[in-house]
């Protein structure tokens, strides 16, 4: 072999190597991960999702790849992000963070299997025909946050029984906000209490909302479930502390960040189950044959340090009911 032939052969091998590696990567299935939230608050949940995939037999980078798309609280970005994943022909499209991502995914594709994790009502939203027989190309985990509003208000009422004014913070951009409003009003009627609902869809709106709470002398606050609020949890928790307003939240991350109390399903468990569902579909299961799951684990978390700072004594009934008591 002469020198020119040798150099040409080496060059051809070097050029072929990236193509070979790319072909190997493309040979493994790709899971599209679409979320309405920001990535940072969801880091532990993504870990749980990967664990679910692992238990189903898929390890990221080895047996499966994951393409992430984060709308970062901008719901209007979801259709474009969903269409992008649809064009990439992912093997499974996982839609996270309310009904909006899965509705965007359904619009983007009628053939790619979709696994959703949503706190809204998937039947009322037209996402599935029923929980037991979802039909079509969609199934998932219904986290049922909104349906827990009455329980949230009950806990808040136990904590601050003499509250003359209870307020709620909702995001007007959240697709299920009207359902949240109805649940809030109905739950307030049950405890014979009026509730004042304030909207905040942007960061500066949250500051303005707390100005309103202070002006109206809010005695207790319920922060509704919303991915945008979760991404701004430090801001919300700090404002509640500054203005000494007892508040209940939908997820334990608020309470870990210094919030007073949270009640809701275990998102770690829900994401784990979502990963297992994605794995089942990668193995050939059809979404129409997989019933929509609902949470079996609910967490009441209480922060005693925050309670002391607010001058509150937590009733023994709540402490006994709590799944976790944070007492630094």
VOGU-3710 file (C-alpha; in Angstrom, 3 decimals, decimal comma):
1> xxxxxxxxxx> 0,000/0,000/0,000  1,467/3,387/-0,987  1,433/6,464/1,253  -1,407/8,198/-0,629  -3,667/5,153/-0,386  -2,900/4,785/3,337  -3,726/8,442/4,100  -6,931/8,227/2,063  -7,969/5,120/3,956  -7,354/6,744/7,352
11> xxxxxxxxxx> -9,303/9,834/6,328  -12,216/7,733/5,127  -12,221/5,817/8,421  -12,215/9,062/10,445  -15,101/10,461/8,429  -17,041/7,235/8,726  -16,622/7,027/12,518  -18,994/9,912/13,360  -21,553/8,545/10,907  -21,272/5,103/12,490
21> xxxxxxxxxx> -21,653/6,539/16,011  -24,619/8,621/14,879  -26,224/5,572/13,306  -25,757/3,645/16,549  -27,343/6,475/18,543  -30,265/6,751/16,159  -30,853/3,008/16,424  -32,093/3,363/19,999  -35,620/4,681/20,602  -36,089/8,326/21,555
31> xxxxxxxxxx> -38,508/9,524/24,242  -39,743/13,072/23,744  -40,255/14,886/27,060  -42,514/17,941/26,814  -43,138/20,090/29,888  -44,828/23,417/30,528  -42,467/24,058/33,461  -38,901/25,189/34,008  -36,370/22,353/34,321  -34,797/23,214/37,714
41> xxxxxxxxxx> -37,796/22,459/40,014  -38,386/19,186/38,188  -34,875/17,768/38,566  -35,827/15,183/41,258  -38,906/14,187/39,277  -36,888/13,622/36,095  -34,638/11,348/38,178  -37,754/9,387/39,231  -38,900/9,225/35,599  -35,527/7,789/34,558
51> xxxxxxxxxx> -35,768/5,228/37,385  -39,156/4,142/36,048  -37,644/3,710/32,591  -34,761/1,748/34,121  -37,136/-0,635/35,869  -38,876/-1,172/32,549  -35,518/-2,152/31,047  -34,357/1,112/29,467  -31,233/3,024/30,489  -30,751/6,502/29,042
61> xxxxxxxxxx> -27,767/6,622/26,711  -27,722/2,843/26,338  -31,201/1,575/25,448  -33,048/4,876/25,044  -32,439/8,582/24,458  -34,531/11,432/25,914  -35,185/14,720/24,094  -36,283/17,433/26,545  -38,436/20,442/25,638  -39,260/22,948/28,425
71> xxxxxxxxxx> -41,805/25,739/27,887  -40,641/27,418/31,133  -44,120/28,572/32,098  -44,955/29,953/28,633  -47,937/27,849/27,631  -48,041/29,474/24,188  -44,737/27,754/23,330  -46,132/24,253/23,797  -47,631/23,748/20,297  -44,305/24,575/18,619
81> xxxxxxxxxx> -42,319/22,365/20,985  -44,794/19,488/20,551  -44,673/19,825/16,754  -40,883/19,691/16,871  -40,940/16,413/18,785  -43,588/15,092/16,423  -41,425/15,865/13,384  -38,521/14,047/15,043  -40,720/10,938/15,152  -39,965/10,117/18,785
91> xxxxxxxxxx> -41,038/6,647/19,891  -43,043/7,996/22,852  -44,047/11,559/23,675  -44,296/12,271/27,413  -46,349/15,396/28,259  -45,909/16,930/31,723  -47,427/19,850/33,643  -51,196/20,191/33,296  -53,516/19,445/30,400  -51,929/21,992/28,037
101> xxxxxxxxxx> -48,842/19,892/27,118  -50,848/16,769/26,329  -53,413/18,744/24,315  -50,530/20,256/22,329  -49,068/16,776/21,861  -52,429/15,415/20,658  -52,661/18,235/18,121  -49,115/17,520/16,927  -49,599/13,784/16,364  -52,335/11,185/16,240
111> xxxxxxxxxx> -49,951/8,256/15,763  -47,069/8,667/18,234  -47,965/7,167/21,662  -48,429/9,848/24,324  -47,974/9,439/28,092  -49,213/12,365/30,188  -48,851/13,456/33,799  -51,507/16,043/34,587  -53,319/17,425/37,605  -56,451/18,305/35,628
121> xxxxxxxxxx> -59,374/16,103/34,624  -58,319/14,268/31,416  -61,861/13,097/30,643  -63,476/16,544/30,943  -60,606/18,002/28,926  -61,246/15,526/26,105  -57,809/13,937/26,438  -59,103/10,389/26,969  -62,492/8,734/26,564  -62,357/7,305/30,087
131> xxxxxxxxxx> -59,792/6,427/32,726  -60,192/2,664/32,298  -60,361/2,740/28,509  -58,457/5,819/27,348  -58,674/4,946/23,637  -56,576/6,461/20,876  -52,853/7,085/21,335  -52,932/8,628/24,837  -52,673/7,316/28,400  -50,844/8,398/31,532
141> xxxxxxxxxx> -51,069/9,359/35,190  -53,827/11,675/36,435  -52,260/13,459/39,417  -55,640/15,056/40,427  -54,286/18,228/42,051  -57,371/20,316/41,323  -59,715/17,792/42,910  -57,790/18,173/46,183  -58,726/21,856/46,613  -61,491/21,041/49,152
151> xxxxxxxxxx> -59,024/19,050/51,272  -56,472/21,891/51,070  -59,062/24,359/52,360  -60,086/21,933/55,108  -56,483/21,691/56,347  -56,077/25,469/56,128  -59,289/25,968/58,108  -58,040/23,570/60,811  -54,774/25,480/61,021  -56,338/28,952/61,133
161> xxxxxxxxxx> -59,906/28,339/62,380  -60,527/32,010/63,183  -59,483/33,254/59,727  -61,967/35,932/58,678  -60,636/36,173/55,134  -59,147/33,342/53,080  -57,586/34,093/49,706  -56,314/31,958/46,832  -53,625/32,583/44,240  -54,265/31,214/40,734
171> xxxxxxxxxx> -52,553/31,565/37,372  -54,979/32,875/34,719  -52,845/31,174/32,037  -53,253/27,737/33,590  -55,609/25,745/31,299  -57,703/24,421/34,208  -57,944/27,745/36,041  -61,736/27,954/35,699  -62,080/24,487/37,214  -59,783/25,613/40,035
181> xxxxxxxxxx> -61,995/28,658/40,621  -65,142/26,514/40,789  -63,535/24,029/43,166  -62,359/26,882/45,398  -65,780/28,506/45,578  -67,571/25,206/46,215  -65,090/24,167/48,901  -65,355/27,561/50,599  -69,127/27,173/50,704  -68,763/23,840/52,528
191> xxxxxxxxxx> -66,752/25,444/55,347  -69,077/28,470/55,264  -66,285/30,812/54,318  -65,864/33,392/51,585  -62,750/33,127/49,455  -61,102/35,882/47,465  -59,314/34,656/44,328  -56,401/36,717/42,967  -54,666/36,024/39,638  -50,950/36,162/38,821
201> xxxxxxxxxx> -49,540/35,002/35,503  -46,134/36,725/35,572  -43,373/37,237/38,114  -44,306/40,863/38,818  -47,960/39,862/39,175  -47,028/37,717/42,172  -45,663/40,760/44,019  -48,806/42,690/43,117  -51,000/39,817/44,338  -49,392/39,876/47,774
211> xxxxxxxxxx> -49,872/43,627/47,927  -53,562/42,886/47,394  -53,562/40,188/50,087  -52,066/42,629/52,583  -54,482/45,417/51,656  -57,446/43,070/52,041  -56,071/41,702/55,330  -55,871/38,088/54,203  -55,671/35,724/57,182  -54,823/32,537/55,254
221> xxxxxxxxxx> -53,794/31,703/51,681  -54,130/28,754/49,303  -51,667/28,702/46,395  -53,194/26,709/43,542  -51,306/24,058/41,627  -49,428/25,474/38,634  -45,973/24,742/37,113  -45,231/28,472/36,887  -45,910/28,954/40,607  -43,659/25,983/41,395
231> xxxxxxxxxx> -40,837/27,629/39,449  -41,378/30,802/41,539  -41,782/28,975/44,856  -38,918/30,829/46,577  -40,502/34,171/45,698  -43,969/33,080/46,861  -42,733/31,499/50,098  -40,628/34,595/50,907  -43,584/36,934/50,331  -45,856/34,824/52,537
241> xxxxxxxxxx> -43,217/34,938/55,292  -42,601/38,679/54,920  -46,289/39,465/55,233  -46,901/36,743/57,879  -49,619/35,001/55,863  -50,169/31,294/56,665  -50,325/29,423/53,355  -50,929/25,916/52,029  -49,368/24,698/48,791  -49,923/21,798/46,420
251> xxxxxxxxxx> -46,420/20,301/46,492  -43,863/19,476/49,179  -41,131/21,475/47,401  -42,780/24,641/48,700  -42,631/23,408/52,277  -39,031/22,274/51,916  -38,275/25,799/50,640  -39,751/27,274/53,833  -43,492/27,219/53,144  -45,832/26,449/56,019
261> xxxxxxxxxx> -47,763/23,430/54,769  -48,369/21,411/51,599  -50,743/18,659/50,622  -50,845/16,716/47,408  -49,931/13,527/45,593  -46,337/12,347/45,536  -44,931/13,710/42,273  -41,877/11,489/42,693  -44,137/8,454/42,645  -46,189/9,826/39,719
271> xxxxxxxxxx> -43,116/10,496/37,566  -41,738/7,054/38,423  -44,959/5,476/37,199  -44,905/7,669/34,102  -41,435/6,346/33,295  -42,645/2,776/33,687  -45,579/3,472/31,353  -43,214/4,921/28,742  -41,107/1,778/29,080  -44,131/-0,481/28,602
281> xxxxxxxxxx> -45,027/1,347/25,405  -41,442/1,074/24,141  -41,828/-2,677/24,636  -44,913/-2,713/22,438  -47,879/-1,957/24,718  -50,588/0,248/23,197  -51,767/3,366/25,091  -55,393/2,411/24,485  -54,810/-0,790/26,495  -53,180/0,965/29,463
291> xxxxxxxxxx> -55,717/2,527/31,875  -54,988/6,008/33,183  -53,462/5,619/36,627  -54,260/7,784/39,639  -52,027/8,455/42,642  -52,113/6,218/45,668  -49,692/8,282/47,794  -50,610/11,710/49,177  -48,290/13,785/51,336  -49,120/16,285/54,059
301> xxxxxxxxxx> -45,909/18,136/54,938  -45,689/20,723/57,744  -42,802/23,087/58,461  -42,673/23,703/62,231  -39,967/26,353/61,937  -42,242/28,408/59,693  -45,205/27,828/62,006  -43,189/29,179/64,943  -42,100/32,220/62,936  -45,779/32,920/62,167
311> xxxxxxxxxx> -46,755/32,457/65,800  -48,922/29,444/65,017  -49,464/26,301/67,051  -50,087/23,311/64,806  -53,095/21,292/66,057  -52,172/17,819/67,231  -54,687/16,368/64,766  -52,690/17,831/61,854  -49,342/16,729/63,287  -50,612/13,171/63,638
321> xxxxxxxx> -51,930/13,261/60,085  -48,679/14,658/58,621  -46,453/12,406/56,520  -43,457/14,638/57,223  -42,814/17,318/59,831  -39,881/19,598/59,076  -38,378/20,693/62,383  -34,818/21,992/61,841
//
